[in-house]
Amino acid sequence: MENATITWEGPFCGEGNSWFRLGTDLQGNAYIAIAGAEDAYVTDSREALRALILDIKAGKADHLL
């Protein structure tokens, strides 16, 4: 996806120095990166990102905390 134009949201900050950014492109892809390192991202579909966010909100990742 080297030619994708990614529109990044503002950084989300957790405890300490955990700053993450979410982005999307016009082709329906979603991106997650560490703020300041947006060239090294994880990508999947917007639907996959939506499912991830909903699962996290539902507590399915609470065991990682």
C-alpha positions, 0 to 999 in steps of 0.5 A: 500500500505504498501509494495509499494516501492515509488520513490520520486521526489525532493521537490517542494517548494511554498511560505513559508514552503510549501514543497510537494513531488510527488512519483510513484511506479512500480504498476502505483500508484502516491503519494503526501506527505508533505516533511519530512512526506512521510509516510502520503501520498495521493495516486491514479493512475498515470493517476489521478495525471496527470489529477490533474497536467494538471488541475492545469496548466490549471488554474482550481485551481486558485480560491484557490490562 
